[in-house]
Amino acid sequence: MIPYGRQDISSEDVDAVVRVLRSDFLTQGPEVEAFEAELAAYVGALHAVAVNSATSALHIACAALGIGPGDTVWTSPNSFVASANCARYCGAAMDFVDIDEQTYNLDPALLDKVFTPLTKAIIPVHLFGQMADMSPILEIASENGIPVVEDACQAHGARYKGSKAGTMGIAGCFSFYPGKNLGALGEAGAVVTSDPQLEAKIKVLRDHGQARKYFHSHIGWNARMDGIQGAVLIVKLKRLDEANERRRSHARVYDQLLGGLEEVMTPFTAPYNDHVYHIYAVRVQDRDQVLQALADKGISCAIHYPVPVHLQEAYRSLGYSIGSFPVAEKCAAEFLSLPMYPELSNQQIHCVAEELKSVVRAGQTHEWVA
Ligand SMILES: *Cc1c(COP(=O)(O)O)cnc(C)c1O
């Protein structure tokens, strides 16, 4: 049995939790503040504001930027739905451009065509652990005088031409959901920014719209991070680079074993990118059957994501249909995420690759049983 993912909780993590449980700060408090400082230093931003999820991080970043009714925000349809929902929470419209077929990230060449006076922000998603092509995105945004908010939820520690994910736009949003490259013990997220005014606004909005207790300048939310999450994230952040290095090394082995196969498309890394392989997604034909055949052999894979956001029922009002974003749709039908986590052994990687090979080869000669 090879599971798709695995939790990594050390005794040091448990000690950190116990320390918080015995302290006076179960929500926010000194451990969360210390984590904010560590995270900001790690990515190379001036500030980090810890929140209770990346969904909150994206929402509050949009709200702090003044995005609201009448505005349109653009993102990639090839993502988790939270990348799109944030603008809708603010009463703005969300819209999409198709992705680049090699990197699976928003295609900057398509952005130029969508600019109207209503366009208020761009949210590139650094999918699977590889950053979107930020230079042209930032250039188009700055020509049009609008902000870029990075969805860096899958890209902790990834770099683009040397810059870390989260630091290139005005704000970068991270998730510390347990399965992410940096995972908490439950729900957690953060916004990083080097803009002091934006930081101040985000801090107020995450805490009921108050800068001073019981004095509310804004209608805010409760999006504070628990103390135990801050404490455990400080400890785990120290292990992030090493964990990312292991993911990269695993990816190299998968690449070697699967790279030559006609039936399997391995991931492409753009030369300007340092990939952190949150997800190692290959592309195969008859993906659902391949997934099932591997599951039958005890190998759990996953699909990220089976339905692109523009085809989700919740986004039906945009009027898109099959064929609207052909690249995203084609990829969504072919993506297969193989097991990828630091603890994976070489033997397990070989086993996954061998079984995948035999399954896709069998598919060439036999009729698939639906
Ligand atoms: C995980 C994820 C989110 C949401 O993060 P939460 O912390 O679960 O709210 C948003 N966008 C992307 C790309 C993600 O992978």
The ligand as a Gaussian input file, in Angstrom:
#p B3LYP/6-31G(d) Opt

LIG

0 1
 C       -5.170000      24.845000      -0.564000
 C       -5.415000      25.923000      -1.524000
 C       -6.231000      27.033000      -1.224000
 C       -7.060000      27.118000       0.027000
 O       -6.347000      27.021000       1.193000
 P       -7.131000      26.824000       2.610000
 O       -6.065000      27.061000       3.616000
 O       -7.620000      25.417000       2.600000
 O       -8.229000      27.799000       2.671000
 C       -6.326000      28.042000      -2.139000
 N       -5.692000      27.976000      -3.327000
 C       -4.923000      26.933000      -3.667000
 C       -4.225000      26.926000      -4.982000
 C       -4.772000      25.860000      -2.791000
 O       -4.024000      24.811000      -3.140000

